[in-house]
């Protein structure tokens, strides 16, 4: 038995939009002029200066409320734990950027300093991110390793390959920072909304595949040239399989052991994270052990293992980017900037919701822009955040970016004093650490089955982005993914699921007649709903679906009636008795005020649904009222407005009254501004709800029937 439900009763007049506005005194909003907007934008007072300072330097806000006793110890412990992870990941991800590992320590230190003052997120860990590192490495390989013949860069002449790689990497990072800073200043942080979670998931999964392939040469101890461009991943795999017999067994065994150990301990960290005060720093521990074993057994000489080698100690003076490189890297730096911000903002949003504080997309762009520009000045490469590193910072008790600052200090200590201890570290160990940290990204392949069951267009976006990024490269893959995503949006709005509504008995509710059994539809009335904006791409679809819903094409009916009218005129001119037999006289007959029949000078059709003479066929129109439900129509463009106006007039000319219900005020205002209304299309056709329109129709029909 159905549970008892609360009842509500409303007694009110049937409103049209016009009568509602008159009775309840609608306020017409006066929009500000451009001049008024500019005056307000450039207005300066003490409150606005204060708000601008708090916005530009978020540190002021959270430092004023910093709870030293409750938060400081957690930030210190978190900073130490995150610092160890950041150091190892920095060394490992530098290999992805085709740079010496020591430059990964620069990326773990310099970008964090500006973000500490400018960033709005209190939990993300700033530093190297594998996807960005790989994208930077692709640029380095193209300009340094592969020597792109189209590139003529005199500034690289006379430099060693290592110096060239570093210059290209920090120049790309500098330009990436400029892009991010410019987007932040222009207040276009909303650009990240065009990178949906599905697209980012497919893209990062493809990046993980690229990273796996790029690290195989370190894990196997092979010398494989860095390849670039479309299908580079296939060519790289071919080169690896050609040289597979030259695998360094020591590198391979060591990599497998390290991956197994790190994987097991990471699983333990996840399973017992509620009981462990801090996650076990397994990456740091295996790195220390591997470095000690490599040094003790002299892996470099004994087993021909490639090691990290000479570590750069200390910091150099800041350097300017190579402007000559900008024209060669301008296109590639932009997707790096967008991906870096999109990933960081996504992660920051997760933790801001969890800990109930606000983040600002535009300020994040400014923060990352300044961080990358500052870091590039000291030869670091592209910085963003990594979910695994951020998870360590948050789960180990970090409350603010003081934890991030402490992790950066640890990277500084290693760079200044302890870097030489890592020189015997085999590169295969770093490669293994990179691979084992890809578990989360590679497991995203499971989303394919979920998306296929829930949302096929989203599944197409995921698969299309992933395949394109794998086969064509990350930069072209991102562009293809955006294209596929926009196509799905166009597809959804261009071909929406239109429906014919009917009334649920004894309610004012109207639902799709195909979805309910006991539902009533008033004879001669159609209620048509389009659940999307109407614009140039779907106006024809809207017309076709409307014709399909009502069961006739008004233009075809008008043409048929016109032809029938010509035939009837010819019959009307006849003077023999066939006129009476064919019923034409009766069909056109009018009754004067005196009750006498009169023959009009021209035929006047009284009822096109009446029985016509033999040989004259006109489609019957059983519809007398058409209600368009515009509740889901958020906008109309000029093309759609013209098409809608034409369609309404076509229906009106075949004797169908058209009403529009639930039209949004903004849409209605646009109709007024674009001269939609005229002598035929009146504002009185608009009703606040479908039920108001339906009650008006039924009342009008009852009154007409009473008069007849």
N, C-alpha and C positions, 0 to 999 in steps of 0.2 A: 504494500500500500504506500502510495506516495506521501512523503512527509508534508505536514501542513505548512503552507507558505504564507508569508505576510501579504496582505492585499493593499493596493493603493488605488485611489480613485481621483481623477482629475476632471474637473468641469471647467471648460474654457471655450471661447468661441473658436471657430475654424479660422485660422489666420492664413493670409498670404504674406509674403515678405513686406509688401507695401503697408498693409493694415497693421502688421506687427510693429513696424517702425513708427507709424503714426501714433498708435495707442500707447506705446512704451517709450516714446521719445528717444529714438536712437541717436547716439552721438556720432557725428562724422569726424573722424580724426583728421586733423590738419597736419600733413607731413612737413617736416622741416625742409627748408631749402638747402641747396648745396652750401651756400654762404653761411647759413646758421650752423651746419655741421662743421665747417672749417673753423668757425669762431669757437665752437665748443671744444674742438679737438686741440686747438692751440691755446686754449685758455690756461692760465697758470696762476695757481694760488698755493697756499701753504699745505692744504689737505692733499692737493694733487701731487705736489712735490714729495710729500711723505709717502703717499701710496706708490709713486713711481720708484722711490728708493727701496721700499719693501719688496716691490715686484722685481726690480733688477737685482737686488741682493737678498734673496730669501733667507740667507744665514741670519740676518737681523731678527727675523721673526722667530725661528726655532731656538736660537741661542738665548733669547730673552726668557724663554720658557724651559730652558734646559734644567732637568732635575739631576743634579750632580750625584746625589747619594744613590738614586735608583738606577741611573743610566750609565754613569762613567765606567764602572767595572765591566759591565756588559759590552760597552763600546771598545774597551781595551782588549778584552778576550777575543771579541769578534774581529777586531783589526789584526791581531796576531794570526788568528786562524786564516782569515781571508788573505793576509799578506803572503803566507806560505803557498797558498793555492795560486795567487796572482803571479808570484815569481816563477813557479813551475810552468804555468800556462803562458806567461810572457815569453819564456825561453822556447817553449814548444811552438807557439803560434808564430814566432819570428821565422821559423823554417817555412811556414806557409807563405809568408811574404817574401820569400827568397832572400832573406837577410841573415847576417850572423846572429846567433841566439842572444848575444848580449844586448842587442837593440830592443829586445822584448822587455828588458828591465826598464829602459827609458819609457816605454809605453805604460808600464805599471806605475810610474812615478809622476811624470810631468802633467799629463792630462787631468790627473786627479786634483791638482792644486787649484786651477781656476774653477773646476766644478764644485769644489768645496764651498766656494763663495757664491756661485751663480746658479747652481742646480736646485731644483725644487723637490727632487726625490731624496728621501732620507735613507734609502736602503740599497740602491743599486751600486754595484761595484764597477768603477770605471777602469778600463784597461783594454787589453787585446781581446778581440772576438774572432773566432776562426773564419767566419764567412768573410768579414772585411779583410782579414789578413790574406785570404786566398785571392780576393779581388785585387788587392794591392799587388800581390805576387804576380798576377796575370799581366799587369802593366809593366812591372819590372822585367819579367821574362820577355815581353814583346820588345821593349826598348833596349835592353841590355844583353840578354842571353840570345834571343833570336835575331837581334839587330834588324828591326823593321827597315827595309830599304827605302821606304817613303819618308822616314824620319831623318832629318838632317839637323843634328843638335851639336853645334860646335862646343858647347859648354861641357860635354862629356868627353871630349878629346883630351888625352893625356892623363886620364884618371884610371886607376885600377878597376877591374870588374866589381870589386866590393864597394869601392867609393861611388861608382856609377849607380849601383843598386841602391845604396843608401840615399843618394841624391834624388833619384827618381821616386823612392818611397816617401821621403819627407816632403817632396814637392807635391805629390798627389795628395798627401794628407793636408798640406797647407791649403790647397785649392778646395779640397773637401770642406775644410773648416770655413772658408770664405763663403761657399755655397750655403752652408748651414746658418752662418751668422746673417747672411743677407735675407734668407727666408724668414728667420726669426724677427729681424728688424721690420720686414714687410708684413709681419703678422699673418703669415700663411702656414701656421702650424697645423691647420686643418688638412694639409696635403696628405698627412698620414692616413686619413680616412680612405683614400683611394687604394691603400694596401690593406686588403681585408685579411683577417686571420687565416682564411683558407689559402690565399695567395702567399702570405708569408710562410705558412707551414710547408707548402709545396716548394717554395724557393729555397728555404733553409734545408729541406731534405735533399734537394738536388745539390746544394752546396756541400752537404755532408758526404754525398757520393764523390764529388770532386776531391774533397779533402782526403777521403780514404785512398783514392787512386794516387794522389800526390804524395802521400806518406808511405806508399808501398816501397818506393825506392830506398827510403831510410830503414824501414823494417827489414827489407831483404838485403840491404847493403849493396845496392846496384847503382851504377852511374847511368842515369837516364836523363836526357836533355829535357829542359822545360819547354813544353809545347803550348801554343796559344791558338785562339780562334775557334770557329765552328768545328765540331767533331774532334777537338784536340784530345778529349778523354779517350776516344777510341784509339787514336794514334798512339797515345801514351801507353795504353794497355798492350798494344801490339809490340811496342818497344820493350816493355817489361817481360812479356812472354818470350821474346827473342833472346833475352839475356837471363832467363830464369835459371839456367844451369849454372850461372856464375854467382848464385846466391851465397852470401856470407852466412854460414851456419851459426856462427857465434851471435851475430846480429839477430838472426831469426829466432833462435832459442831464447835469447835474453828478452826479446820483444814479447814472445808468447807468454813467458813466465810473468813478466811485469803486467801484461794485460789481464792475465788470470787473477793475479794477486790484487791489483787495483780494483778489478770488477767485483771480486768477492767482498772486499772491505767497503766498497761503495754501497753494495747491497746491505751489508750489516749496518752501515751508517743510516740508511733509509729505514731499515726495519726497527732499529733501536734508538731513533733520533729523540724519542720522548725521554729515554733514560740516560742518554749520553749528555754530559754537560756541554761538550763541543764535539763536532765530528772529528773522527780520527784523520789526521792530515797524512793520508796514505801516499799522496803524490810526493810530498816532501820527503817522507821516510824512504820510499823506494829510490828516489833520486840520490839521496845521501848514500844509501847502501850500494847502488849501482856505480856511483862515482868512486867510492872506496875500493870496490872490487876491480874496477877498470884501472885504477891507479896501482893497486897492489899487484895485479897480474899483467900490467902493461899491455892492455888489449890493443892499443894502437900498433905496436910493433909485432906482438905475438900473433894476433888474429887479423891484422890489417883492418881493424874497426875504425870507422871515421868518428872522430870525437869533436866536441865543441871547440876545443883549441883556445887560442888566446882570447881572453875576455877583455873588453874595453873597461878600463878602470877610470873612475872619475867622470866629470862632465866637462864638455867643451863649451866654449862661448857660443851664444846663439848665432845662428846663420840665417841668411835670407834665402827664400826659395829660388830656384832657377826659373826665371820668368820665361826663358826660351822654351822650357818644357811645357808650359801651360797650354800652348796651342796643340801639343801632341796628346795631352792627357785630359783636356777640358771635358770631352764627352764621357770618358770613363769615370771621372771623379764625381760626376753628378749622381749616378746610381749608387755609388759607394756612400755618398752623403745621405741619400734618402734611406737606404737600407740600414745604415748605422743608426740613424735617428728613429726609424720605425721600430726596430728591434728593441732599442733602449726604452722608447716610450711605452711599448707594449708591456715590457717587464716592469717598468716603473708604475704603470697603471694598476697592475695586479697587486703590488704591495701597498700602494696608496689606498686602495679599496680595503685591503685587509686591515690596515692600521688607521683608517679613517682620517686621512688628511688629503688636501687638494694638491694636484700638480698642474702646471701650466705648460701646454704644448709649445707655445711661442717662446717662453722663457727657457724651456729645455733646448730648443734649437739654438738660442743664443749661447747657452751654457756649453753645449757640445761644440758649437762653432769656435768659441774662444778657446776651449780646451784643446781642440785639434790644431788650431793655429799656434797656440803656445807650445804644445808638444812638438809640432813640426819644426819650430824654431830651434829645438834642441835635439833634432834628428830622431824623434820617435815616429812610429807609423800609426795608421788609423786606429782610433779608440772608440769603443762603444761600451757595451756591457755584455756579460755572459750569464745565462740563467743559472748555471751550476755555481758560478762564483758568487753571484748575488744571493743564491739560496744559502750558501755557507755564511755569508755576512749577516743575513737576517736570522737564520736558525741558531747561530751561536751567540745571540744576544744583542746584536747591533741595533741601536735605536736611532742614531743620527749618522751624518757623514764624518763624524769624528772617527768612527771605525774605519771609514775609507781613507782618511788622512793617516791613520796609524799604519794601515796596510801599505800606503805609499812610502812611508818612512822606512818600513822594512825593506822595500825594494831599493831605496836609497842606500841603506846600510850595506846590502849585498853588493851594490855597484861600487861603492867607495872602498869597502874593506874586505869583503869575503868572496868577490867574484872569482879570484884566482883558484879557489877551491873547487869550482865547477868545471875547470878546464879539461879534466880527464873524462867528463861525462860523455858517453856514446850518444850520437845523434839518434840512433835507433831507439834509445830509451825515450827521448823526447817524442819521436814518431809514435811510439806505443802509447804514451800518455795522451797524445792528440786523438788517437783512434778510440781509446777507451772512454774518452769524454764525449764521443759522438753518439753514445747510446741513445740519449734522449731525442736527438734529431733524427736518427735512423728509425727509431720506433714510430715516428710519425707516419710511416707507410701504412700503419694500421687504420689510419683515418680514411683510406680509400673505401673500404667496405662499409664503414659507418656512413660516409657521405653518399655512397651509392644507394643505400637504403633510405636515407632521409631527404637528400636534396641532390638530384642528378646534375643540375647546372653548376652547383658548387663543386661537385666531384669533377666535372669537366675542367673547371678553373684549376683545381689542385693538380690533376694529371697533366693538363696542358702546360702549366707553369713548370712543373717538375721535369717533364720530358724536354721542354724547350731549353731550360737552364742546363740540363745534363748534356744535351747534344750540341747546342749552339753556344754555350758559355753563359756565365752568370749575368753579364750585362745585357746581351740580346735576349736571354731567357726572361729577365725581369720585364723587358719591354713587351715580349710576347704575352707574358702572364697578364700584364695590365690590359693589353688588347683583348685577350679572352675574357677577362673580368668585365670590361666595359661592354663587350658583345652580349654577355649574359644579362647585364642590366638592361640593355636595349631590348633583348629578346623578351624579358619579363614585362617590360612596359609596352612594347610594341604588340605583343600578343597576350594580353591579360585574359583571365577567365571571366568573361562576361556572363551575366545570368538574368533570367526573368524571375521577378519576385512575385510572391503571392502572400496573402494574409493568413496568419495563424488565427483561427477562429477565436472570437471573444477577446482579442488583444489588439494593440496598435502596432504589433510586430510584423515585419515583412521579411521573409526569407526565401532563398532559392527554392523554387517549386520542385526541383529534382531531389532535394535533400530531406523533404518531409512528406509524410503520407497524408495525414489529415490536414489539408491546407486548401484554402478557398481562393479562387481567382474570379473576379467580377467579369461577367461577359461584356465584351466590347472594350475592355481596358487592359493595357499592357504596361507593366512596370519594368523598366529596363535599367540594369545597373552595370556600370563599367568601373572596375576597381583599380584605376590608375590615372595618372595625368593624361590629358589629351593633347597631343602635339603633332607636329608635321609627319612623324614616322608612323603614327597609329590611327590617324583620322580616317583613312580609307578602311582600315580594319574595323574601326568603330561603326562606320556606315554599313559595312557588309554584315556585321553581327547584328546590327539593329534591324536590317532588312530580313535577316534569317529569323530573328525573334518574332517579328510581327507577321511574317508569312507573305509579304508582298513588297514589291519595289515601287515606291510612289511615282518615280519617273516613268516606269513602264506603264503603270495605271494611267497616268496623265496622257501618254502617247496613245494608248488604246482608246481612251475616252475622246481624244481629239479626232481620231480616225472615225470612231463611231458617230461623233457629232456631225461630221461631213456627210456620212451616209444618211443620217436622220434628216439633215437639211434637205437632201435631195428628195426623200420620201415626203417630206412636209410640203414640198412644192407641187406634188401631184394633186389632181383634183378629182380623181375617180374614187369609187367606193372602196378600193383596196386600203385606203387610209384607215377606214373604220375597222376593216378586217385585221389589219396588222396591229392595231392598237396604238398607233402613233398619236392619234388625236387625244386619246385618253392619257397617254404618257405625258404629253405636253400641256394638257388642259389646265387652265387657271380658272378660278372662280372669282368673279367680281364682287363688289360690295352689294350688288343687287341680286346676287345669286345666279347670274347668267354666265354661261361659258363664253370665254373670249379667246380668240386665237391671237397669240402674241405675234408681233412683227418678226421676231427672231425666236428660234427654239430656246426655251429655258428649261434646263434639266431639273426636275424636282427630286428624283431618287434614282441614283445610278444602280442601286441594288434591286430595282424593280425588274419585272420580266421584260426583256427587250425583244424586238421583232426577230424573226428567223434570219440567220446569217450575220447578225451583229452580236459580237461577243466582247464583253468587257469584264476584266477581273473584278470579282466582288470584294468590297472592303467591309469586313465585319467589325473593324475597329473604329471606335468613335473618339477614344481618348488614349493618349500616350504619355506616361509619366517617366521622366528620366531622373534616376537617383544619382545625384552628383556628390554624395557624401564622401566618396573616396577620390574625387577629382581635386587635386591640389593646385593645378595651374593649367592654363590653356595658352598656347602661343598664337600668333597671328594666323598662321595657316589653319590651325584647328578651329579658331574662332570663325573664320570665313566658311570652312566646311560645315561647322555646326549650324551656322545661320542658314546656309543653303538647304541643309537637310530638314531643318524645322519648317522652312517655308514649303518645301516639297510635300511634307505630310499635311500641312495646313491646307494646301490647295486641293488635296483629295478628300477634304472634309474631316480630317483628324485633328482634334484639339490637343496641343502639346503643352505639357507642364514640366517644370524643372523643380525638383525638391532637394532640400538639404544642401544647397549651394553655399560654399564657403564665402565668407564676406570679402576676402581678398580676391577671389575669382569674380565675384559679382562686381566689385569695384573695377576690375580690369575690363569687364564687359561694358561697363558704363564709359570708361575712358577710351575704349576702342570703337565707340559708336555702334555697338551691337544692336541697340534697340532702335526701332523705327515705327512706321504706321502699322505694320503687321505683328512684329515681335514686341510685346509690351512687358513692362516690369510686373504686371499683374499675373503673369504666367508663373512666377516664382513663389514657392511655398517653403516654409521652414522645415517641414517634415513630409515624408511620403504619405502619412496618414491624413495630414491636413489636405493634401492634394486629392487623395482618394475620397474623402468626405465631400470636398467641393464638387468633384465629378459626379458622385452619386446624387447629391442634392440637385445639381443642375439637370440631370437626366430625369429625376422625379418631377421637377417643375415643368420641364418640357412635355413630359408625358401627360401631366395634368392639363396643360393648356390645349393639347391636341384632343 
